[in-house]
Amino acid sequence: VQLMESGGGLVQPGGSLRLSCVVWGFTSSEYFMRWYRQAPGKERELVAGDVVGRTTYADAVKGRFIISRDNAKNTVILQMYDLKSEVKCVYFCNGWGTGGRYWGRGTQVTISS
């Protein structure tokens, strides 16, 4: 099983990024899929989740982030708009289902002007 995140990078305040999580080893559409993030010195926090088609978001990102799936590519996407307070975080993909709970290694997002 492997989850591989991509799409991170440097973006200006107010900018957008699209993160992708490609899954190998299980069918992502059959799993609860979530995105977490972790800032330096802080605990990992839940950002967005897709649980059986029901999406949930942390209050801090509601209205700015969108989680979606591309089942044909076994991929989960996090579209992020108006990036601001998330100055420097590593974003992690997480899959949880009958086979267990799995994490990717993360992709870093840095917001700087």
GROMACS elastic network, one bead per residue, 0.5 to 0.9 nm:
[ bonds ]
;  ai    aj funct       b0    kb
    1    23     6  0.75961   500
    1    24     6  0.54639   500
    1    26     6  0.68608   500
    1   102     6  0.77532   500
    2    22     6  0.81493   500
    2    23     6  0.59236   500
    2    24     6  0.50573   500
    2    25     6  0.64273   500
    2    26     6  0.87349   500
    2   102     6  0.77759   500
    2   103     6  0.78440   500
    2   104     6  0.68548   500
    3    21     6  0.62771   500
    3    22     6  0.57009   500
    3    24     6  0.63355   500
    3    25     6  0.86534   500
    3    93     6  0.69920   500
    3    94     6  0.78013   500
    3    95     6  0.82691   500
    3   102     6  0.74976   500
    3   103     6  0.63666   500
    3   105     6  0.76103   500
    4    20     6  0.79456   500
    4    21     6  0.53141   500
    4    22     6  0.52611   500
    4    23     6  0.66012   500
    4    24     6  0.84643   500
    4    92     6  0.89622   500
    4    93     6  0.77745   500
    4   103     6  0.87133   500
    4   104     6  0.54407   500
    4   105     6  0.68545   500
    4   106     6  0.74471   500
    4   107     6  0.86803   500
    5     8     6  0.82843   500
    5    19     6  0.69092   500
    5    20     6  0.54961   500
    5    22     6  0.65411   500
    5    23     6  0.89634   500
    5    91     6  0.80311   500
    5    92     6  0.70559   500
    5    93     6  0.66563   500
    5   104     6  0.64448   500
    5   105     6  0.71448   500
    5   106     6  0.56996   500
    5   107     6  0.57559   500
    6    18     6  0.85733   500
    6    19     6  0.56982   500
    6    20     6  0.53169   500
    6    21     6  0.65378   500
    6    22     6  0.84285   500
    6   106     6  0.78023   500
    6   107     6  0.57953   500
    6   108     6  0.86997   500
    7    17     6  0.69898   500
    7    18     6  0.58558   500
    7    20     6  0.61947   500
    7    21     6  0.89601   500
    7   107     6  0.70663   500
    7   108     6  0.84930   500
    7   109     6  0.85043   500
    8    11     6  0.88943   500
    8    17     6  0.70979   500
    8    18     6  0.76298   500
    8    19     6  0.63242   500
    8    20     6  0.89248   500
    8    90     6  0.84041   500
    8    91     6  0.80904   500
    8   106     6  0.88986   500
    8   107     6  0.52685   500
    8   108     6  0.51513   500
    8   110     6  0.79251   500
    9    17     6  0.81494   500
    9   107     6  0.79543   500
    9   108     6  0.61677   500
    9   110     6  0.60646   500
    9   111     6  0.84164   500
   10   108     6  0.84921   500
   10   109     6  0.60993   500
   10   111     6  0.58367   500
   10   112     6  0.69716   500
   11    14     6  0.82614   500
   11    15     6  0.59470   500
   11    16     6  0.72015   500
   11    17     6  0.76289   500
   11    83     6  0.80526   500
   11   109     6  0.76186   500
   11   110     6  0.62922   500
   11   112     6  0.62554   500
   11   113     6  0.76749   500
   12    15     6  0.53788   500
   12    16     6  0.83692   500
   12    83     6  0.77851   500
   12    84     6  0.83153   500
   12   110     6  0.84062   500
   12   111     6  0.54264   500
   12   112     6  0.50946   500
   13    16     6  0.86650   500
   13    82     6  0.69927   500
   13    83     6  0.56269   500
   13    84     6  0.50976   500
   13    85     6  0.84062   500
   13    87     6  0.86096   500
   13   111     6  0.58961   500
   13   112     6  0.62760   500
   13   113     6  0.64377   500
   14    81     6  0.71064   500
   14    84     6  0.58978   500
   14   111     6  0.88479   500
   15    80     6  0.83681   500
   15    81     6  0.62257   500
   15    82     6  0.52184   500
   15    83     6  0.55308   500
   15    84     6  0.80560   500
   15   111     6  0.84636   500
   16    79     6  0.75973   500
   16    80     6  0.53840   500
   16    82     6  0.59613   500
   16    83     6  0.62534   500
   17    78     6  0.82789   500
   17    79     6  0.61818   500
   17    80     6  0.52293   500
   17    81     6  0.67506   500
   17    83     6  0.82328   500
   17   109     6  0.86105   500
   18    77     6  0.69981   500
   18    78     6  0.57934   500
   18    80     6  0.59982   500
   18    81     6  0.86461   500
   19    76     6  0.83736   500
   19    77     6  0.56259   500
   19    78     6  0.50101   500
   19    79     6  0.62845   500
   19    80     6  0.78783   500
   19    91     6  0.85080   500
   19   107     6  0.81811   500
   20    75     6  0.66550   500
   20    76     6  0.58393   500
   20    78     6  0.64277   500
   20    79     6  0.85951   500
   20    93     6  0.86372   500
   21    74     6  0.84513   500
   21    75     6  0.53543   500
   21    76     6  0.50589   500
   21    77     6  0.62258   500
   21    78     6  0.84225   500
   21    92     6  0.86078   500
   21    93     6  0.62507   500
   21    94     6  0.89033   500
   21   104     6  0.80074   500
   22    28     6  0.88778   500
   22    73     6  0.74649   500
   22    74     6  0.60870   500
   22    76     6  0.66417   500
   22    77     6  0.87687   500
   23    26     6  0.69258   500
   23    27     6  0.75403   500
   23    28     6  0.66090   500
   23    73     6  0.84974   500
   23    74     6  0.56999   500
   23    75     6  0.59902   500
   23    76     6  0.80860   500
   23    95     6  0.87478   500
   23   104     6  0.89825   500
   24    27     6  0.77824   500
   24    28     6  0.85984   500
   24    74     6  0.77004   500
   25    28     6  0.89692   500
   26    29     6  0.88007   500
   26    30     6  0.80917   500
   26    31     6  0.82889   500
   26    74     6  0.85776   500
   26    99     6  0.80392   500
   27    30     6  0.56345   500
   27    31     6  0.70630   500
   27    71     6  0.82272   500
   27    74     6  0.64989   500
   28    31     6  0.51578   500
   28    32     6  0.76357   500
   28    33     6  0.71665   500
   28    69     6  0.84110   500
   28    71     6  0.71691   500
   28    74     6  0.57113   500
   28    75     6  0.70458   500
   28    76     6  0.77731   500
   28    95     6  0.72698   500
   28    97     6  0.89007   500
   29    32     6  0.77654   500
   29    33     6  0.82624   500
   29    52     6  0.81434   500
   29    69     6  0.76822   500
   29    70     6  0.86855   500
   29    71     6  0.61662   500
   29    74     6  0.73378   500
   29    75     6  0.87822   500
   30    33     6  0.89974   500
   30    52     6  0.79495   500
   30    97     6  0.71244   500
   30    98     6  0.86256   500
   31    50     6  0.88791   500
   31    51     6  0.76423   500
   31    52     6  0.78014   500
   31    95     6  0.60333   500
   31    96     6  0.54786   500
   31    98     6  0.76215   500
   31    99     6  0.89472   500
   32    49     6  0.74425   500
   32    50     6  0.60466   500
   32    52     6  0.66762   500
   32    53     6  0.89449   500
   32    94     6  0.81549   500
   32    95     6  0.57093   500
   32    96     6  0.50950   500
   32    97     6  0.61821   500
   33    48     6  0.86645   500
   33    49     6  0.58350   500
   33    50     6  0.53865   500
   33    51     6  0.65878   500
   33    52     6  0.89415   500
   33    69     6  0.89640   500
   33    76     6  0.74078   500
   33    93     6  0.74200   500
   33    94     6  0.57240   500
   33    96     6  0.64662   500
   33    97     6  0.87662   500
   34    46     6  0.74301   500
   34    47     6  0.75368   500
   34    48     6  0.56300   500
   34    50     6  0.61567   500
   34    51     6  0.81835   500
   34    67     6  0.82838   500
   34    76     6  0.85045   500
   34    92     6  0.83560   500
   34    93     6  0.59831   500
   34    94     6  0.51100   500
   34    95     6  0.64753   500
   34    96     6  0.83997   500
   35    45     6  0.87254   500
   35    46     6  0.62960   500
   35    47     6  0.55253   500
   35    48     6  0.52405   500
   35    49     6  0.62525   500
   35    67     6  0.81978   500
   35    76     6  0.89707   500
   35    77     6  0.89248   500
   35    78     6  0.75222   500
   35    91     6  0.68056   500
   35    92     6  0.56623   500
   35    94     6  0.60923   500
   35    95     6  0.89275   500
   36    44     6  0.64426   500
   36    45     6  0.53558   500
   36    47     6  0.50098   500
   36    48     6  0.70078   500
   36    49     6  0.87540   500
   36    90     6  0.83120   500
   36    91     6  0.56510   500
   36    92     6  0.50669   500
   36    93     6  0.64215   500
   36    94     6  0.74501   500
   37    43     6  0.85452   500
   37    44     6  0.55222   500
   37    45     6  0.54824   500
   37    46     6  0.66000   500
   37    47     6  0.65892   500
   37    89     6  0.59938   500
   37    90     6  0.53980   500
   37    92     6  0.58342   500
   37    93     6  0.87361   500
   37   106     6  0.84830   500
   38    41     6  0.82591   500
   38    42     6  0.63131   500
   38    43     6  0.60087   500
   38    45     6  0.62685   500
   38    46     6  0.89884   500
   38    88     6  0.84590   500
   38    89     6  0.52329   500
   38    90     6  0.52910   500
   38    91     6  0.65707   500
   38    92     6  0.80708   500
   39    42     6  0.53898   500
   39    43     6  0.72889   500
   39    44     6  0.73828   500
   39    45     6  0.89673   500
   39    86     6  0.79317   500
   39    87     6  0.81370   500
   39    88     6  0.60176   500
   39    90     6  0.64927   500
   39    91     6  0.89649   500
   40    43     6  0.83561   500
   40    88     6  0.75573   500
   40    89     6  0.70667   500
   40    90     6  0.85579   500
   42    45     6  0.86832   500
   44    92     6  0.89036   500
   45    58     6  0.87540   500
   46    49     6  0.77917   500
   46    57     6  0.79449   500
   46    58     6  0.66888   500
   47    56     6  0.83758   500
   47    57     6  0.57629   500
   47    58     6  0.51301   500
   47    59     6  0.85716   500
   47    60     6  0.82292   500
   47    61     6  0.71216   500
   47    65     6  0.85935   500
   47    91     6  0.88952   500
   48    55     6  0.71734   500
   48    56     6  0.55651   500
   48    58     6  0.62844   500
   48    61     6  0.83383   500
   48    62     6  0.89458   500
   48    65     6  0.78939   500
   48    66     6  0.77490   500
   48    67     6  0.64392   500
   48    78     6  0.81267   500
   49    54     6  0.79289   500
   49    55     6  0.54694   500
   49    56     6  0.51918   500
   49    57     6  0.65310   500
   49    67     6  0.68951   500
   50    53     6  0.57028   500
   50    54     6  0.54495   500
   50    56     6  0.65965   500
   50    67     6  0.69607   500
   50    68     6  0.74328   500
   50    69     6  0.84729   500
   51    54     6  0.51053   500
   51    55     6  0.63231   500
   51    56     6  0.81423   500
   52    55     6  0.82888   500
   55    66     6  0.86361   500
   55    67     6  0.71815   500
   55    68     6  0.84390   500
   56    62     6  0.86220   500
   56    67     6  0.85867   500
   57    60     6  0.80673   500
   57    61     6  0.65297   500
   57    62     6  0.57127   500
   57    63     6  0.87906   500
   57    65     6  0.78700   500
   57    66     6  0.83589   500
   57    67     6  0.86386   500
   58    61     6  0.56274   500
   58    62     6  0.62545   500
   59    62     6  0.53123   500
   59    63     6  0.88770   500
   60    63     6  0.89178   500
   60    64     6  0.87581   500
   60    85     6  0.87806   500
   61    64     6  0.54001   500
   61    65     6  0.57062   500
   61    66     6  0.88888   500
   61    80     6  0.85372   500
   62    65     6  0.62630   500
   62    66     6  0.83449   500
   63    66     6  0.78567   500
   63    81     6  0.86154   500
   64    79     6  0.82539   500
   64    80     6  0.60321   500
   64    81     6  0.50130   500
   64    82     6  0.63182   500
   64    83     6  0.79230   500
   65    78     6  0.67464   500
   65    79     6  0.55347   500
   65    81     6  0.60437   500
   65    82     6  0.86382   500
   66    77     6  0.79597   500
   66    78     6  0.56503   500
   66    79     6  0.50642   500
   66    80     6  0.65542   500
   66    81     6  0.85802   500
   67    76     6  0.72709   500
   67    77     6  0.56283   500
   67    79     6  0.64040   500
   67    80     6  0.88004   500
   68    75     6  0.86924   500
   68    76     6  0.58830   500
   68    77     6  0.52002   500
   68    78     6  0.65734   500
   68    79     6  0.81158   500
   69    72     6  0.88122   500
   69    73     6  0.86807   500
   69    74     6  0.76741   500
   69    75     6  0.58937   500
   69    77     6  0.59239   500
   69    78     6  0.88507   500
   70    73     6  0.55457   500
   70    74     6  0.60518   500
   70    75     6  0.51553   500
   70    76     6  0.61594   500
   70    77     6  0.75378   500
   71    75     6  0.61564   500
   71    76     6  0.79520   500
   72    75     6  0.77534   500
   73    76     6  0.87050   500
   76    93     6  0.82318   500
   80    83     6  0.68123   500
   83    86     6  0.66626   500
   83    87     6  0.82588   500
   83   111     6  0.72332   500
   84    87     6  0.66162   500
   84   111     6  0.69745   500
   84   112     6  0.89768   500
   85    88     6  0.87052   500
   85   111     6  0.82588   500
   86    89     6  0.63990   500
   86   109     6  0.81607   500
   86   110     6  0.77948   500
   86   111     6  0.69871   500
   87   109     6  0.77458   500
   87   110     6  0.57131   500
   87   112     6  0.70971   500
   88   108     6  0.72901   500
   88   109     6  0.56870   500
   88   111     6  0.61429   500
   88   112     6  0.86490   500
   89   107     6  0.84003   500
   89   108     6  0.57898   500
   89   109     6  0.54116   500
   89   110     6  0.65812   500
   89   111     6  0.88905   500
   90   105     6  0.89731   500
   90   106     6  0.57826   500
   90   107     6  0.53730   500
   90   109     6  0.60457   500
   90   110     6  0.85881   500
   91   105     6  0.86186   500
   91   106     6  0.51646   500
   91   107     6  0.52830   500
   91   108     6  0.61002   500
   91   109     6  0.72234   500
   92   103     6  0.68774   500
   92   104     6  0.58205   500
   92   105     6  0.64979   500
   92   107     6  0.66864   500
   92   108     6  0.89000   500
   93   102     6  0.83210   500
   93   103     6  0.58334   500
   93   104     6  0.53527   500
   93   105     6  0.79645   500
   93   106     6  0.68712   500
   94   101     6  0.72069   500
   94   102     6  0.56436   500
   94   104     6  0.65717   500
   95   100     6  0.80608   500
   95   101     6  0.56634   500
   95   102     6  0.51981   500
   95   103     6  0.66247   500
   95   104     6  0.88349   500
   96    99     6  0.76371   500
   96   100     6  0.58216   500
   96   102     6  0.64062   500
   96   103     6  0.89766   500
   97   100     6  0.54408   500
   97   101     6  0.64336   500
   97   102     6  0.88898   500
   98   101     6  0.83738   500
   99   102     6  0.89790   500
  103   106     6  0.82902   500
  104   107     6  0.87728   500
